[in-house]
Amino acid sequence: MANVLVTGGSGFLGSHTIAQLLTSGHTVTTTLRSMKRKADVERMLARAGAPGRERVSYFEADLGSDDGWEQAADGVDHVLHIASPFPGSRPKHENELIIPARDGALRVLRAARNAGVKRVVLTSSFAAVGYGHAPADRVFTEDDWTNVDGPGVAPYIKSKAVAERAAWDFIETEGQGMELVAINPVGIFGPVLGPDYSSSIRIIHAMLTGDMRAAPPIWTNTVDVRDVADLHIKAMTSPDAAGQRYLALAGEPVSFQQIALTLRSRLGEAAAKAPTRSAPAWLLRLLSAFTPQLRETVPQLGVVRRAANAKAREQLDWSPRSNEDAVVASADSLVRLGLLAD
């Protein structure tokens, strides 16, 4: 069994990954931006039913500072770099996202290399794969890269592409033989363990609470957080994964309207407020002129991005849950934990 450093242990994906590592018998070191979050992580691991929670060590380290990273990486065999800055709102300048994402990844890679770590698994994103291209009937694969200068590339999307590119460049020029694997998940759904969860789950939250009165004409790819955690661990241990990228998605894209209908069908009364109507694209474009939070969605209206998960399935024997199961698990957990009133 290995000693594994998981960055961002208090996050949605980080906590699920730690739980699976413990279940597999590994020892875990994890970083938190503040040690005040330690109790939150312990509660989430307990909620996940993770055994051996005494095998988790905690270090305070922030992606924006060098402090703490050398100590956190000391003595570990592998690093799963999951922590990533995510915007609460649109930044005034894109570099407010790009620089922390890029420099944070390099900071972790540098600490891992100096500690003699053999392999780092980097949580990148489909945002680094499938954006900035003209609409086309195509299927994106791991060979594709987002065109950061293309149309409709928001600062967050650009930050993920720039950060992953910088990580591969580091490995080539300064890695000193350290291996890198990139995992590129789409929208992450699945059971929440606490009040910290992915932005994708906020879609489910808005549907269940009635805040989303009509479903916009937006399509998304989905994947269950438990399957993303599993793919990280498979990528960490498989000899064939070194130097590879892996897209993490369940299957075909689904529309927000399809998600709402799935919730109504599978949850019954608990999803009674999920939208039954679709909002026309022209209306959302009109409203975006007066509603800043809608502007980010306008380039995505009516756009369907398809991607392939064959590489992860074939090379790593990965078998993800369905779109429907991922969406319903999200909703079930929000209801069960009483998070809909937040």
VOLOTOR-329859 format. One record per residue: x, y, z of N, C-alpha, C, O in turn. Coordinates in steps of 0.02 Angstrom, whole numbers, plus 32768, in hexadecimal, padded with zeros to 4 digits. Example, Ala and Ser with C-alpha at 12.3 -4.5 7.8 and 13.67 -1.06 7.14 Angstrom:
! residues 2
82947EE4818682677F1F818682947F5B818682C87F5A81A7/82827F90816282AC7FCB816582858002818A829E80398192/
//
This chain:
! residues 342
802A7FC48000800080008000802C803F80008064803E8019/801280747FE4803A80B17FDB802480E8800A7FEE80E68027/8051811980128040815780348031818B7FFE805C819B7FD6/7FF481A47FFD7FDC81CD7FC67FCB82137FDF7FA6821A8010/7FE682467FBE7FD3828B7FCD7F99829F7FA07F9D829B7F63/7F6282B47FC07F2882CE7F9C7F2383187FAC7F17832A7FE6/7F2B83427F7B7F23838A7F877ED8839C7F867EB283807F5E/7EC583CA7FB17E7F83DF7FB27E5183AB7FD07E1D839B7FB3/7E628391800B7E3B835C802A7DF6837080417DCC8344804B/7DEA83B080487DA783C6805F7D7683CE80267D3B83DD8031/7D8D83C67FE87D6183D07FAE7D3683937F9F7D3E835E7FBD/7D08839D7F717CD983697F5D7CFD832B7F437CF282F47F5D/7D2883337F117D4D82FB7EF67D8382E37F267D8E82A77F2D/7DA583127F477DDB82FF7F757DC482D17FAC7DE582A07FBB/7D8B82E07FCB7D7282B780037D5E82727FEB7D6C8241800D/7D3E826D7FB17D2C822B7F977D6B82037F867D6C81C67F90/7D9E82247F6C7DDB82017F5A7DFF81E67F977E1681AE7F98/7E02820F7FCC7E2081F7800A7DFB81BB80247E19818A803A/7DB881BD80237D908185803C7DA0814580167DA681108034/7DA7814A7FD37DB6810E7FAC7DFD80F57FB87E0980B97FB9/7E2C81237FC17E71810F7FD07E7580E980127E9780B68017/7E51810280447E5080E080857E30809B807F7E48806B809D/7DFA809680597DD98056804F7E088024802E7E047FE8803B/7E35803D80037E6580117FE17EA28002800C7ECE7FDC7FF7/7EA6801F80487EDD801080767F17804080747F4980358097/7F138076804D7F4A80A680497F4B80D380867F1A80DA80AA/7F8580F280907F8C812880C17F88816A809C7FA2816F8064/7F68819B80BA7F5B81DA80967F77821580BC7F6F821B80F9/7F97824180977FA7828580AE7F7D82B480847F7782AB8048/7F5F82E680A47F378315807D7F45835C80937F58836980CC/7F3C838A80647F4783D180727F0583F680767ED583E68053/7F03842780A27EC9845280AB7EE2849A80AA7F1984A980C1/7EB984C7808F7ECC850E80917ECD852880D97EF2855680E9/7EA4850A81037EA2851C814A7E9684DD81737E6B84B58161/7EBA84D681A97EB0849C81D47E6C849D81F77E57846C8215/7E4A84D581F27E0684D8820D7DD784A881E87DA284978201/7DEB849381AC7DC2846581847DCC841C81967DAA83F0817B/7DFB840E81C27E0A83C781D37DCC83A381EC7DBE836B81D6/7DA783C282197D6C83A182347D38839581FE7D1483628200/7D3383C281CD7D0583B981957D17837B816D7CEC8353815A/7D588372815F7D6F833881397D6082F881607D4982C78143/7D6D82F981A07D6082BD81C97D1782AA81C87D06826F81C6/7CEB82DD81CA7CA382CF81C67C9082B281827C688283817F/7CAD82CD814C7C9D82B3810A7CB6826C81007C93824380E2/7CF1825D811A7D0A821981157CE081E8813D7CD581AF8127/7CC881FE81767C9C81D4819E7C5A81C881797C4081908179/7C4181FC81597C0281F681337C0B81C780F77BDC81A480E4/7C4781C580DB7C55819980A37C63815180BA7C6981248091/7C67814780FB7C74810481157CBC80ED810B7CC980B18107/7CEA811D81077D30810C80FA7D5080EB81387D4A8106816F/7D7080B281307D93809281697DD780B281747DF080D68149/7DF480A581AE7E3980BA81BA7E45810481B67E79811A819C/7E16812B81D07E1E817481CA7E59818F81F27E6E81C881E8/7E748166821F7EB0817A82437EED817982167F2381908229/7EE7815D81D97F1F815B81AA7F23819A817F7F47819A814D/7EFF81CE81917F02820D816D7F2A824181947F1B824C81CF/7F5B825F81757F81829681927F6F82D6816E7F6282D68132/7F6F830E81937F58834E81777F90838181797FB3838881AB/7F9683A781427FC683DE813F7FA2841B81237F76841680F8/7FB68455813C7F9A849481227FC684AC80E9800284B680F2/7FA884B680AF7FCD84CE80757F9C84ED80447F6684D28038/7FAF852680297F85854A7FFA7FA7854D7FB67FE485557FB3/7F8185457F807F9E85467F3E7FC085887F2D7FEA858B7F00/7FAF85BD7F527FCC85FF7F44800C860D7F6A802786447F66/802685DB7F8F806285E67FB7808D85A87FB7807385707FB1/80CF85B17FBD80FC85777FC180F985548005810F851B800A/80E08576803780E1855C807B80BA851A808080818514806A/80DA84E9809E80B984AB80B080BE8473807C80B38439808E/80CD8482803E80CB844F800A8105841D801080FB83E18007/81408434801F817884068027816B83D580608179839A805A/815083EE8098814183C380D0810A839180C0810D835680D3/80D783A8809B809F837B808A80B68343805B809D830B8060/80E48352802E80FA83207FFC813082F18017813D82BD7FF9/814E8301804F818582D9806A816D8293807B813F828980A2/818E8261805D8181821C806F814681FC804B813581C38059/8125821F801C80EC82017FFA810381DF7FBA813681F17F9D/80DC81AE7FA480ED81887F6880CD81A67F2980EC81A87EF4/808F81BD7F31806A81D97EF8804682187F0F803782217F4A/803982447EDE801282817EEC7FD682827EBE7FDC82797E82/7F9B828D7EDB7F5F829A7EB57F4F82E47EBF7F3682F87EF3/7F60830C7E8C7F5783547E927F1083667E7B7F03836F7E40/7EE4836B7EAB7E9D83777E9E7E8983BF7EAD7E5B83D97E8E/7EAB83DF7EDC7E9984247EEF7E9F84527EB37ECD844D7E8B/7E6F84807EAE7E7084B07E787E4784ED7E8B7E1284E67EA9/7E5F85297E7A7E3685647E877DF985647E5A7DFE85537E1F/7DBF85777E757D82857C7E4C7D6085BD7E5D7D5985CF7E97/7D4985E17E2A7D2E86247E367CE986237E577CBE85FB7E44/7CDF864F7E887C9C86597EA27C7486867E747C3686837E73/7C9786B07E4F7C7886DD7E1F7CAB86EB7DE87CE686DA7DEE/7C94870A7DB27CC1871A7D7B7CF6874B7D927CE587807DAC/7D36873B7D887D6C87697D9E7D6E87A77D727D5687A67D39/7D8B87DC7D8D7D9288197D657DC4880F7D2D7DBE882D7CF7/7DF687E57D397E2887D67D057E35878B7D067E39876D7D3C/7E3D876D7CCC7E4587247CC87E82870B7CED7E8386D27D03/7EB687357CF47EF2871E7D187EE687117D627F0E86F07D83/7EAF872B7D7C7E9D871C7DC17E8E86D27DCA7E9286B87E01/7E7C86AF7D947E7286677D957EAD86417D767EC2860E7D91/7EC6865A7D3F7EF986357D1A7F3A862E7D427F5685F77D47/7F5186657D607F9186627D847F8E86347DC17FBB860B7DC9/7F5B86387DEC7F5886097E247F5385C07E0E7F7285947E2D/7F2C85B27DD97F26856D7DC27F6885527DA87F7C851A7DB9/7F8A857A7D7F7FC985657D62800085607D978022852D7D9C/800885957DBE803E85967DEF803285647E27806185487E42/7FF285587E387FE385267E6B7FF684E07E55801284BA7E7C/7FE784CF7E177FFA848E7DFD804584867DFC806084517E0E/806884B97DE680B184B67DE480CF84B17E2A8102848F7E34/80B184D27E5980C884D07E9E80C584887EB980F384707EDA/808D84667EAC808484217EC380B483F37E9E80D383C77EBD/80BC83FB7E5D80E983D17E37813183D97E4E815783A97E53/814484167E5D818884227E73819584017EB781CA83E37EC2/816584067EE4816D83E77F268170839B7F1F8197837A7F41/8146837F7EF2814683377EE88188831F7ECB81A482ED7EE1/81A283437E9A81E383307E7C821A83337EB0824383057EB4/821C83677ED88250836E7F0A824D83387F40827F83277F5F/820F831D7F4A820782E87F7C821282A37F5F820E82717F84/8221829F7F1F822E825E7F0081EF82367EF081F281F97EEA/81B782587EE8817882377ED7817E82197E91819A82387E64/816381DC7E89816881BA7E48813581D47E16814581DF7DDC/80F781DF7E2D80C181F17DFE809182237E1E807F821D7E59/807D82537DF6804982837E09800E82797DDA801682777D9D/7FD382747DF77F9582737DD07F7482B77DD97F6282CB7E11/7F6D82DB7DA27F53831F7DA37F0A83207D8F7EF783047D5C/7EE0833F7DB87E9A83487DA67E9783857D787E9B83BE7D8F/7E9083797D387E8583AE7D097E3A83B37CFD7E1483B27D2D/7E2483B97CBF7DDC83C27CB27DCF83BA7C677DFC83C37C3E/7D9283A87C577D7C83AC7C117D8383F37BF67D8783FE7BBA/7D8484237C257D9084697C117DD284727BED7DDB84A17BC7/7E0184457BF87E4284487BD67E4284227B947E75841E7B72/7E0884067B817E0483DA7B477DD683F67B117DEA83F97AD6/7D98840A7B227D6484107AF07D4784557AE37D0F845A7ACC/7D6C848A7AF37D5084CD7AEA7D7A84F77AB97DB384E67AAA/7D5B852D7AA17D7D855A7A757D7F85447A2C7DA585617A04/7D5785117A1B7D5484F979D77D11850B79B77CDF851279DA/7D11851179757CD2851E79527CA484E3795B7CBB84AA795C/7C6284EF79607C3384B779687C3C8485792F7C3F849778F5/7C3F844579427C49841179107C2E83CF792C7C2C83C57969/7C1A83A478FF7C02836279137C3F8335791C7C53831178EE/7C5D833879567C9A831379647C9882F779AA7C6E830B79D3/7CC482C979B87CCA82AC79FB7D1082BD7A147D4282AA79F5/7D1482E07A4D7D5582F37A697D7682B67A8A7D55828D7AAA/7DB882B37A837DE0827F7AA47E1982A07AC97E2082DD7ACB/7E4282767AE77E7C828F7B0D7EB082B17AE27EDC82D37AFB/7EAB82A87AA07EDA82C97A737EC983137A677EF183387A4B/7E8E83287A7C7E77836C7A707E8A839A7AA97E9083867AE3/7E9483D97A977EA3840D7AC87E7684497ABB7E67845A7A82/7E5F84697AF07E3984A67AEB7E6384DC7AC97E9E84E47AD8/7E4485017A9B7E64853B7A7C7E5685777AAA7E1F85927AA8/7E87858B7AD17E7B85BE7B037E6C86037AE57E5486307B07/7E7B860A7AA57E6D86497A837E2D86457A587E1D86737A33/7E0A860D7A5F7DCE86037A377D9186257A557D9686437A8A/7D5986227A327D1C86447A487CFD86237A867CFD85E67A8D/7CE3864D7AB27CBD86347AEC7CE686127B217CCB85EC7B49/7D28861F7B247D5285FF7B567D55862C7B947D78865F7B94/7D3086197BC77D2E86407C057D6F863A7C2C7D95860B7C20/7D7D86677C5A7DBC86657C7F7DC886237CA37E01860B7CA4/7D9486047CC17D9E85C47CE37DB5858F7CB27DE385697CC0/7D94858B7C797DA6855A7C467DEF85647C307E1585347C2B/7E0085A27C237E4585B17C0F7E77859E7C457EAD85857C36/7E6585A97C847E93859A7CBB7EA3854F7CBE7EDB853C7CCD/7E7185257CB17E7D84DD7CB47EAA84C67C7B7ED6849C7C85/7EA084E27C407ECB84D07C087F1384E87C127F4284C27C06/7F1A85257C297F5D85407C357F81851A7C6B7FBD850B7C65/7F5E85097CA17F7C84E47CD97F93849F7CC37FCA84897CD6/7F6A847C7C9D7F7F84397C877FBA843C7C577FE884147C5C/7FB8846B7C297FF184747BFB803184817C21806684657C12/802C84AC7C54806784BC7C7C8082847F7CA180BE84767CA8/805484547CB8806884177CDB808F83E87CAD80C283CD7CC1/807683DF7C70809983B37C4180DD83D17C2D810E83AC7C26/80E084127C25812084337C16815284297C4E818D841E7C42/813A842F7C8D816684257CC6818383DF7CC681BF83D57CD0/815883AD7CBB816F83687CBB81A5835D7C8681D5833A7C92/819C837C7C4D81CC83737C16820E83957C248243837A7C12/820C83CF7C42824A83F77C4A826A83F27C8F82A683FA7C96/824183E67CC3825B83E87D07824683AD7D32825783AA7D6D/8223837D7D15820683477D3C823883157D57822A82F27D88/827283107D3782A682E27D4E828D829A7D54829D82767D83/826482867D24824C82407D22820B82347D4681F081FD7D42/81F182667D6981B0825D7D8A817A82557D56817B82777D22/814A82297D648114821B7D3580D782477D4380CA82597D7C/80B282577D0E8075827E7D15803C825B7CF0804682417CB9/8001825C7D0E7FC382467CED7F90827E7CF97F8C829A7D2F/7F69828D7CC57F3582C07CCC7EF0829F7CC57EE482777C97/7EC382AF7CF37E7E829A7CF17E5482D67CDD7E5A830B7CFC/7E2A82CE7CAA7E0383067C8F7DB982F87C967D9982E17C67/7D9D83057CD27D5582F77CDB7D29832E7CBD7D3D83677CB5/7CED831A7CAD7CB883487C997C9583607CD97CB4835F7D0E/7C5683757CD47C32838C7D0F7C2B83547D427C11831F7D33/7C4383607D7F7C44832B7DB27C05832F7DDD7BF783617DFD/7BE082F77DDD7BA482F07E057BB082B97E397BEA82A77E45/7B7B829F7E567B8382697E877B74827F7ECE7B6482B97ED9/7B7A82517EFE7B66825F7F437B9382927F657BD0828A7F66/7B7582C67F827B9C82F67FA87BA582DC7FEF7B7A82B88009/7BDD82ED800E7BEC82D880527BE6831080847BEC830680C0/7BDB834D806B7BD6838880957BC483C4806B7BB283BC8030/7BC783FF80877BB2843B80637BE18451802B7BCE847D8004/7C1D843580277C4B84457FF07C4184137FB87C4D83D77FC1/7C2C842B7F7E7C2483FD7F467C3084227F057C39845F7F05/7C3083FE7ECE7C42841B7E8D7C0D844C7E757BD4844A7E8C/7C2184767E467BF284A57E297BBB84817E037B83849B7DFD/7BC984457DEB7B96841E7DC87B5C840E7DF67B22840D7DE1/7B6A84007E357B3583EF7E657B06842A7E6F7ACC84207E80/7B1F84667E657AF484A17E6D7ABB84A17E3A7A8784BE7E46/7AC684807E017A9084787DD07A57844F7DEF7A1D84617DE9/7A6984187E0F7A3783ED7E307A1584137E6879D8840F7E70/7A3D84377E8F7A22845E7EC779EE84907EAE79B884967ECA/79FF84B47E7879D284E67E5D799284C77E43795C84E47E48/7996848C7E27795B84697E0E792E84537E4778F1845B7E44/794B84367E7B7924841B7EB2790384527EDC78CD84477EF7/7923848B7EE1790784C17F0978D684ED7EE278B385177F00/78D384E47EA178A8850E7E7878C9854F7E6278A885787E42/790985597E72792C85957E5D793485967E11793885CC7DF3/7938855B7DF2793A85577DA978F385487D9178DD850F7D90/78D1857D7D7D788B85757D6B788185587D25784E85397D17/78B285637CFA78B085477CB778F685307CA5792785517CB6/78FB84F77C84793D84DB7C73795A84FE7C36793A84FF7C01/7995851B7C3C79B3853A7C0179C885057BCE79D384CC7BE1/79CD85167B8F79E284E67B5B7A2D84D97B5D7A5284EB7B30/7A4284BA7B937A8984AC7B9E7A9184607BA67A6884407BC7/7AC584457B887AD683FE7B8E7B1683F87BB77B4384227BB2/7B1B83C37BDE7B5783B77C057B68836D7C037B3D83427BFC/7BA8835F7C097BBE831B7C157BC483107C607BD3833F7C85/7BB782D47C777BB882C77CBF7BE5828D7CD07BF582637CA6/7BFA828C7D0F7C1F82537D2A7C1582547D757C0F82897D94/7C1282197D937C0982137DDB7C4B821D7DFF7C7F82027DEA/7C4A82437E357C8782527E5A7CAA82137E717CE882117E74/7C8481DE7E827CA481A07E977CCB817F7E5F7CFE815F7E6A/7CB381887E227CD7816C7DE87D1581957DD77D47817A7DC0/7D1281D77DE27D4D82017DD77D8381EF7E0A7DBE81EA7DF8/7D6F81E57E487D9F81D07E7C7DBF818D7E697DFB81847E70/7D95815F7E537DAE811D7E3F7DDF81227E057E1280FF7E05/7DD1814E7DD57DFE81567D9C7E4181737DB27E7581607D97/7E4181A17DE27E8081BC7DFC7EAB81847E197EE781817E0D/7E8C81587E3F7EB281237E607ECB80F07E2D7F0380D77E33/7EA280E07DFB7EB880B37DC67EF380D37DA07F2380B07D90/7EEF81147D937F2581367D707F6481397D9A7F9C813B7D80/7F5C813A7DDB7F95813C7E097FBC80FB7E087FF980FB7E10/7F9980C37DFF7FB880827E087FC7805E7DC77FF180307DC7/7FA880707D8F7FB3804B7D517FF5805E7D30800280997D25/801F802D7D21805E803C7CFE8054805D7CBB807E80857CA5/801C804E7C9A801080687C577FF880B17C567FF480D07C21/7FE780CC7C917FC9810E7C937FFB81477C8F7FE881807C81/803A813A7C9B806C816F7C9C806D81967C5B807081797C25/806981D97C61806C82047C27802B82097C00802B82237BC8/7FF481F27C1D7FB581F07BF97F8282227C157F8882397C4E/7F5182347BEB7F1682597C007EDA822A7BFB7ED781FF7BD0/7EA982347C287E6D820A7C277E2F82367C317E2982597C64/7E0282347C017DC282547C097D96822B7C377D9381EE7C32/7D74824D7C657D47822C7C947D0082457C897CEF827D7C9B/7CD7821A7C6A7C91822B7C5F7C6981EB7C5A7C8381B67C49/7C2881F17C697BFD81B67C6B7BE8819F7C267BE781637C18/7BD781CE7BF97BBE81BA7BB87BAA81F67B8E7BCF82277B8B/7B7081F37B707B5882287B447B4582667B6D7B3282607BA7/7B4A82A27B507B3582DE7B737AEA82DD7B807AC482BE7B5C/7AD582FF7BB67A8E83057BC77A7D834F7BCE7AA683787BE2/7A3F835F7BBC7A2883A47BC37A1083B17C0A7A0083827C2F/7A0E83F17C1D79F384027C5F79AA83EA7C64799483D57C9A/798683EC7C2D794083D47C2E793D838A7C3C791283737C62/796B83637C1F796E831B7C2C797F830E7C76796382E07C94/79AC83357C9179BD832D7CD87980833A7D04797383137D32/795B836E7CF57920837E7D1C78EC83467D1878CE83347D4A/78E3832B7CDD78B382F57CD478C982B67CF9789F82917D15/790A82A87CF97924826F7D1F791782787D6A790282487D8B/792282B47D83791682C07DCA78CC82B57DDB78BC82957E0C/78A182D07DB2785982C87DBE7844827E7DBC781B82687DE4/786182597D8D784F82137D85786981E87DBF784681BB7DD6/78A681F67DD678C681CA7E0778BB81E07E4F78BD81B67E7C/78AE82217E5B78A782387E9F785F82487EB4785182517EEF/7833824C7E8477ED825A7E9477E3829D7EB577F982D07E9B/77C2829E7EEF77AF82DC7F1177EC83067F2277E683447F22/782582E87F307861830D7F43787983397F09789E836A7F14/786483287ECC7879834F7E91783E83737E71783E83827E36/780B83817E9977CE83A07E7D77DB83E57E6277B483FD7E38/781084077E78781E844B7E61784E844C7E25785D84827E0B/786684137E10789384117DD6786E842B7D987833841C7D90/788F84517D6E786C84737D36784F84427D04786D840F7CF4/781484537CEB77F5842C7CB677F884517C7377EB84347C3F/780984927C76780C84BB7C3A785484C97C27788184C77C51/785F84D77BE778A084EC7BCE789F85387BC2786E85537BAA/78D785587BD278DE85A07BC478FA85A97B7F792E858A7B6F/78DC85D17B5478F685DA7B10793985FE7B117945862B7B3A/796485EB7AE379A786087AE079A486547AD479CC86797AF1/7975866A7AAB797386B27A9B796486DB7AD9797D87137AE1/793B86BF7B06792986E47B43796686E97B717972871D7B8F/798C86B37B7779C786B47BA279FC86E47B877A1E87057BAD/7A0286E77B457A3287167B287A1C875E7B377A4687897B45/79DC876A7B3379C287AC7B4379CE87BE7B8C79E487F57B9C/79BE878F7BB879C5879C7C007A0E87A37C157A1D87C67C46/7A3C87847BEF7A8387877C027A9E87CE7BFE7AD087DE7C1E/7A7D87F87BD67A93883E7BD27A8888637C137AA888957C21/7A59884A7C3C7A49886A7C7B7A5C88407CB87A5988587CF1/7A7088017CAD7A7F87D27CE37AC587B67CD97ACE87877CB3/7AF787D27CFC7B3C87BD7CF07B4887727CF77B6F87567CD1/7B2587517D277B33870A7D327B1C86DE7CF87B3086A47CF3/7AF186FA7CCC7ADB86D47C927B0D86D87C587B0A86AE7C2A/7B3987097C597B6487147C1F7B9386DA7C117BA286CB7BD7/7BA986B87C467BD6867F7C3D7BB386467C197BD4861E7BF7/7B7186417C207B4D86097C037B3C86137BB97B2F85E37B96/7B3B86517BA27B24865F7B5E7B4B86387B2A7B2C861B7AFC/7B8F86347B2D7BB3860E7AFA7BA385C37AFB7BB2859F7ACB/7B8585AB7B327B7785637B387B3185507B227B2185157B1F/7B0785817B147AC185737B037ABD854A7AC27AD6855F7A8E/7A9D85117AC77A9484E77A8C7AD184C17A747ACD849E7A42/7B0984C77A977B4784A67A827B4B84617AA37B45845B7AE0/7B55842E7A7B7B5C83EA7A947BA383D27A877BB883CD7A4D/7BC883C47ABC7C0D83AC7AB57C0F83627AC87C00834F7B01/7C22833A7A997C2782F27AA57C7182DF7AB07C9E82FD7A93/7C7B82AE7ADA7CBE82987AE97CBE824C7AF37C8A822E7AFF/7CF9822E7AEF7D0081E57AF37D2281D27B357D5281F27B4A/7D09819D7B547D2A81837B907D4B813F7B837D5D811B7BB2/7D52812E7B437D6C80EC7B317DB380DF7B4C7DC380A77B60/7DDC81127B4E7E2281097B647E2580F27BAC7E4980C37BBC/7DFF81137BD87DFF81007C1E7DE080BB7C277DF880937C4F/7DAB80AD7C027D8B806B7C077DBB80347BF27DC180017C14/7DDD803E7BBA7E0780087B9D7E4A80017BC07E617FC97BCD/7E6A803A7BCF7EAD80357BEC7EAC802A7C377ED980087C52/7E7A80447C5A7E7980417CA37E3F80187CBE7E3380177CFB/7E1A7FF87C927DE17FCE7CA77DB17FF67CD27D997FDF7D06/7DA380337CBC7D7880617CE17D3080597CCA7D2380567C8D/7D0180567CF97CBB804C7CE77C90807D7D0E7C7E80707D47/7C8080B67CF07C5B80EA7D157C1080DB7D1A7BF480B57CF2/7BF180F97D4C7BA880F77D537B87811F7D1B7BA981447CF7/7B4681177D147B22813A7CDF7B1681827CF27B1C81967D2C/7B0581AB7CBF7AF081F07CCB7AB881F47CFF7ABB821B7D2E/7A8681CA7CF67A4B81CB7D227A5E81BC7D6A7A4781DD7D98/7A8881897D747A9B81767DB87AC481AE7DDA7ABB81BA7E15/7AEF81CF7DB37B1782067DCF7AEB82407DE47AF4825D7E1A/7ABA82517DBA7A8E82897DC87A61827A7E047A5982A57E30/7A45823F7E067A18822D7E3D7A3E82287E7F7A24823B7EB3/7A7B820E7E7D7AA4820B7EBB7AB182507ED77AB2825A7F14/7ABB82817EAA7AC482C67EC17A8682DE7EE77A8B82F77F1E/7A4C82D47EC77A0E82EC7EE579FF82C97F2679EC82E87F57/7A0682867F2779F882607F647A21827A7F9F7A0782817FD6/7A6182887F927A8C829E7FC97A7A82E47FE17A7E82F2801D/7A6883107FB37A5383547FC77A1583517FF47A1083748026/79E683257FE279AA831D800A79BB82FE804D79A583168082/79E282C9804C79F282A380897A1982CD80BB7A0E82C780F8/7A4682F880A37A6F832180D07A4D836480E27A6A838C8107/7A12836F80C879EE83AD80D87A1083EB80BD7A0F842080DD/7A2E83E580817A54841D80657A2B844980357A458479801A/79ED8439802B79C584607FFC79AF84A38018799C84CF7FF2/79B384AC805979A084EB807779D8851E807679CE85598086/7A15850880637A4F853580647A49856A802E7A7585948027/
//
